[in-house]
Amino acid sequence: MSRPFSFGPLAVLWSGLLALCITVFAGAIWASLLIVNLNTGPSIPWSPLAMAVVLWLMWRYLGGKGWPQTTVSLRRHLLRANPVSARVFLWSLVAGVLSIVALVGYWVVLYQLVPMAGTILPDYSKYPLLIVVLSVLMGSLVSPFAEESGFRGYFQVVLESRCRAPVAILVSSVVFALAHVLTHPWPTASVFFLAGLIFGTIAFLTNSIWPGIVVHMIGDATFFIFVWPHDTAHQLIWQSGPDTHFWMSLAQALVFTVLAIVAFRRLARLSR
């Protein structure tokens, strides 16, 4: 596949730092807006709307809109927001969703193996239902758009121009996992690394970040609603022994990993 741009070694460092900046910028803006909204008047959920505007402006700029005009084509190329056929998109979703189910199993198993603090979330029980629903929805949009744009778009596109795809996916996944150490207990970096492999593989096989954005949204919503609120409820197997929930979670992780691999093989054949 011909590439309209060539990138030097420094571009790898630049694109990696840019991916981190995009992620931190979007996350910090959303956290700030939400905190102010919850503290000043949660009955009027204005923060999700404000963040939607920020995401829209960020997406347009990263995709080639705005100044400087000399970088329009480059930004559009690096974002990799290319159209995907319906069949490839469908199999991307199948592989991605199966992978998300596996990741949930790995996450629960990890929390029963390693003592960790829970994921920090607002105490939504104190706030009106409307802002809770809209906040979870927006929270499930911010990371997918920012991280897929930065890591699987800008960063991985540059990496793929410099090295083979498996290496590019591996490197982007390592940096992606390290970025999450800032907001999650460090042992969970292993799960975020696996998530990076999933999203990076989807982006490479489809040459687009769109399928990964949708899968990422499903994954974030799943963890926000069903997983992270229960982090601290898990019992360490070293204290109480492995219970039925532990074995079921382990089986879930392994079975759905195999199913996801089968789906990814199908996606790879379609992509060729």
C-alpha positions in Angstrom: 0.0 0.0 0.0 1.5 3.3 -1.0 1.8 6.0 1.6 1.5 9.7 0.7 3.8 10.8 3.5 7.1 9.7 4.9 8.1 10.1 8.5 11.5 10.3 10.2 12.5 8.8 13.5 11.7 12.1 15.4 8.1 11.9 14.1 7.6 8.7 16.2 8.4 10.6 19.4 6.4 13.6 18.3 3.3 11.6 17.4 3.5 9.6 20.7 3.7 12.8 22.7 0.8 14.2 20.7 -1.3 11.1 21.4 -0.7 11.6 25.1 -1.5 15.3 24.9 -4.8 14.7 23.0 -5.8 12.1 25.6 -4.8 14.3 28.6 -6.4 17.4 27.1 -9.8 15.7 26.4 -9.9 13.9 29.8 -8.9 17.0 31.8 -11.5 19.2 30.0 -14.2 16.7 30.6 -13.3 16.1 34.3 -13.2 19.8 34.9 -16.5 20.5 33.3 -18.2 17.6 35.1 -16.8 18.6 38.5 -18.0 22.2 38.1 -21.4 21.1 36.9 -21.9 18.6 39.8 -20.8 21.2 42.3 -22.7 24.2 41.0 -26.0 22.9 39.8 -26.4 19.2 38.8 -30.1 19.7 38.0 -29.0 21.4 34.7 -26.7 19.0 32.9 -24.8 21.5 30.8 -21.3 19.8 31.0 -22.1 17.0 28.5 -23.3 19.5 25.9 -20.2 21.7 26.5 -17.9 18.6 26.1 -19.7 17.6 22.9 -18.7 20.9 21.4 -15.1 20.5 22.5 -15.0 17.0 21.0 -16.5 18.2 17.8 -14.0 21.0 17.5 -11.1 18.7 18.3 -12.3 16.1 15.8 -12.6 18.7 13.0 -9.1 20.1 13.7 -7.4 16.7 13.9 -9.2 15.7 10.7 -7.8 18.6 8.7 -10.0 21.6 9.3 -8.6 25.0 10.3 -5.2 26.6 10.3 -2.6 26.0 9.1 -3.6 25.0 5.6 -0.2 23.4 4.9 -1.0 20.6 7.3 -4.6 19.8 6.2 -3.7 16.7 4.2 -1.3 15.5 6.8 -3.8 15.8 9.6 -6.4 14.0 7.6 -4.0 11.2 6.8 -2.9 10.8 10.4 -6.4 10.7 11.8 -7.2 7.7 9.6 -11.0 8.3 9.8 -11.5 6.3 6.6 -14.8 4.8 5.5 -15.2 1.0 6.0 -17.5 -1.5 4.2 -20.5 -2.7 6.2 -19.2 -6.3 6.3 -15.8 -5.3 7.6 -17.4 -3.0 10.1 -19.6 -5.8 11.3 -16.8 -8.2 11.9 -14.8 -5.5 13.6 -17.7 -5.1 16.0 -18.0 -8.8 16.5 -14.3 -9.2 17.2 -14.2 -6.1 19.4 -17.2 -7.0 21.5 -16.0 -10.5 22.1 -12.7 -9.0 23.2 -14.4 -6.6 25.6 -16.2 -9.5 27.3 -12.8 -11.2 27.7 -11.3 -8.0 29.1 -14.1 -7.8 31.7 -13.1 -11.3 32.8 -9.4 -10.5 33.0 -10.2 -7.3 35.0 -12.2 -9.1 37.6 -9.6 -11.9 37.9 -6.9 -9.3 38.3 -8.8 -7.6 41.1 -9.0 -11.0 42.9 -5.3 -11.6 42.5 -3.7 -8.2 43.3 -4.8 -5.8 46.1 -5.7 -2.5 44.5 -7.8 0.6 45.1 -10.9 0.9 43.1 -11.4 3.1 40.0 -12.3 6.6 41.1 -15.8 7.6 40.0 -18.2 10.2 41.2 -20.8 9.1 43.7 -23.7 9.3 41.3 -26.3 8.3 43.9 -26.3 11.9 45.1 -27.2 13.4 41.8 -30.3 13.6 39.5 -30.8 10.7 37.1 -30.5 12.9 34.0 -27.0 14.2 34.6 -25.9 10.7 35.6 -27.1 9.2 32.3 -25.7 12.0 30.2 -22.4 11.9 32.1 -21.9 8.2 31.6 -22.8 8.6 27.9 -20.3 11.4 27.5 -17.7 9.6 29.5 -18.1 6.7 27.1 -17.5 9.1 24.1 -14.5 11.2 25.4 -11.9 8.5 25.6 -12.9 6.6 22.4 -12.6 9.7 20.3 -9.5 11.1 21.9 -7.6 7.9 22.3 -8.4 6.4 19.0 -7.5 9.7 17.3 -4.3 10.0 19.2 -3.0 6.4 19.6 -4.5 4.4 16.7 -4.6 7.4 14.4 -1.7 9.9 14.7 0.7 7.6 16.7 0.1 4.3 15.1 0.0 5.6 11.5 3.5 7.1 12.0 4.7 3.8 13.6 3.3 1.8 10.7 5.3 3.9 8.3 8.5 3.1 10.2 8.1 -0.6 11.1 6.0 -3.7 10.6 2.4 -3.6 11.8 2.8 -6.0 14.8 5.6 -3.9 16.1 3.6 -0.7 15.5 0.6 -2.1 17.4 2.8 -3.4 20.2 4.5 0.0 20.7 1.3 2.0 20.6 -0.3 -0.4 23.0 2.6 -0.1 25.5 2.3 3.7 25.5 -1.5 3.5 25.7 -1.2 1.3 28.8 1.4 3.5 30.5 -0.9 6.5 29.9 -3.6 4.8 32.0 -1.3 4.3 34.9 -2.0 8.0 35.7 -5.7 7.4 36.4 -5.9 3.7 37.4 -3.9 1.3 39.7 -0.7 0.3 38.0 -1.4 -3.5 37.8 -4.4 -2.8 35.5 -1.9 -1.6 32.9 -1.9 -5.2 31.7 -5.6 -5.0 30.8 -5.2 -1.7 29.1 -2.3 -3.1 27.1 -4.6 -5.9 25.9 -7.2 -3.3 25.0 -4.5 -1.4 23.0 -3.7 -4.6 21.1 -7.4 -5.0 20.3 -8.0 -1.4 19.1 -4.7 -1.2 17.3 -5.4 -4.5 15.4 -8.8 -3.3 14.4 -7.4 0.0 13.2 -4.7 -1.7 11.1 -6.9 -4.4 9.6 -9.6 -1.9 8.6 -7.3 1.1 7.9 -9.8 3.2 9.9 -10.3 4.3 13.5 -14.2 4.3 13.1 -14.7 0.6 14.1 -12.4 1.0 17.0 -14.2 4.1 18.2 -17.5 2.2 18.4 -15.9 -0.8 20.1 -14.1 1.5 22.5 -17.5 3.2 23.3 -19.1 -0.1 24.0 -16.2 -1.1 26.2 -16.1 2.1 28.2 -19.9 2.0 28.8 -19.6 -1.6 29.9 -16.9 -0.8 32.4 -18.5 2.4 33.6 -21.8 0.7 34.4 -21.0 -2.9 35.2 -17.3 -3.2 36.2 -15.6 -0.2 37.8 -18.4 0.5 40.4 -17.7 -3.0 41.9 -13.9 -3.0 41.9 -13.6 -2.8 45.7 -16.3 -5.6 46.2 -14.0 -8.3 45.0 -12.4 -10.6 47.5 -8.7 -11.6 47.2 -8.3 -15.3 46.6 -5.3 -15.3 49.0 -7.6 -14.3 51.8 -10.8 -16.3 51.1 -9.8 -18.7 48.4 -11.0 -18.8 44.8 -14.8 -18.6 44.8 -17.3 -19.5 42.0 -17.1 -15.9 40.7 -13.4 -16.1 40.3 -13.6 -19.3 38.2 -16.5 -18.0 36.1 -14.5 -14.8 35.4 -11.4 -16.8 34.5 -13.4 -19.1 32.2 -15.1 -16.0 30.6 -11.7 -14.4 29.9 -10.3 -17.6 28.3 -13.4 -18.6 26.3 -14.0 -15.2 24.9 -10.3 -14.7 24.1 -10.5 -17.8 21.8 -13.8 -16.6 20.3 -12.2 -13.1 19.7 -9.2 -14.6 18.0 -11.4 -16.6 15.6 -13.3 -13.4 14.8 -10.1 -11.4 14.2 -8.9 -14.1 11.8 -12.2 -13.7 9.9 -11.7 -9.9 9.9 -8.2 -10.3 8.6 -9.3 -12.5 5.7 -12.0 -9.9 4.8 -9.6 -7.1 5.0 -7.2 -8.7 2.5 
